[in-house]
Amino acid sequence: MKGSGEIKVDIQTELDDLQTEIEAVAPLLDKVRLVEPDAIEIRAIATTLHAFYNGIERVFLIIAKELDGKVPQSVHWHRELLDQMSQPARRRVKEITSLPEG
């Protein structure tokens, strides 16, 4: 199991990659708010959305493995991972599993 510093670095790397995805697609999103996107633009946005989701999933996998100590292994692991992240865990900060107050 990795130390907390290594875990933070791994998660921050994924978050930095997510920020890069957001910045890369921002001009296209601005454009399609004004003009109907063509097929290529739709595919570009869909690909970015997929990459973004995969990045979030990688963050969750780091958390599952390094903090929870277990990663779902079944054919339904994607759903199980989301379910796992929605539940409180001893070594995980509550911000991952709780709704904003207010």
N, C-alpha and C positions, 0 to 999 in steps of 0.2 A: 504494500500500500504506500502511496506517495505521501510526502509531508504536505502540510497546508500551503506552504509557499509554492511548491510545484503545482499543486492543484489550482491555486489562484492564477499562476502563469498560464496553465493550459486553458483555463476558462477565459482569461483575458485575451489570449490569442484567438480563440473562437469568436469572442465578442468583437475584436478588432476586424476580423474577417467579415462579420455581419455588417459592421459599419461601412466597410469598403463596398459591399454589395449594395447597401442603401445609397451610398454616394454615387456609385456607378449608374444606377438606374434613375436617380432623381431627375435628370434632365428629360428623360423619356416620360416619366410620370407627369412632369409639368406640361409636356407637350400634349399628352393624351387627355388632359383635363380640358383642353381647348379644341382639339381636333380628334375626330374619330380615328382610332389606331388602325393601321393596315395589318395584314396577316403576319408579317415579319415582326412588327412591333408587339403584337399580342403574344407571339411566341417568345420574344425577348423578355417580356414581363413575366410570362409563365415560367420561363427558365430561371429567372431571378427569384421568383417566389419559391420555386422548388429548392434552389440553393440556400435561400434564407431558412426555410423549414429544416433542411438537412443540418444547417449550422446550429439551430436551436436543439435539434435532436442530438448532435454531438456534445453540446453542453450538458444535456440531460444524461447522456451516457457516461460522461466524466463523473458527474455527481453520483449516479447510480453505482458505478464501480468503486470510486474512491471514498465516497462518504457513506453511502448506504451499504456497501459491501456486497451488492448483488445486482446483476444485470439480467433482465428477462431473456430467456433462451428459446421460448416456444415459437411456433410459426406466427403467433400473434404478438410478437415482442414489441412492435411499434406501439400498439394500443396499451399493452401492459406497462411499457415505460411511461407513457403519459399518465396512466392510473397511479403508478408508483410515485411519480413526481407530484401528484395532487394530494398525496397523503403525508402527514407529518412524519418526520424521522429524527432520531436522536442527535445525529451529527450534522444536521442540515439546518441552515438558517430558515426562519419562518417565512421570509419573503418569497420563497419559492412556492410555498404551499398555501399561503393565506391571501385573501382578497384585500384590496385596499380598504382602509377604514374611512367612514364618512359616507 
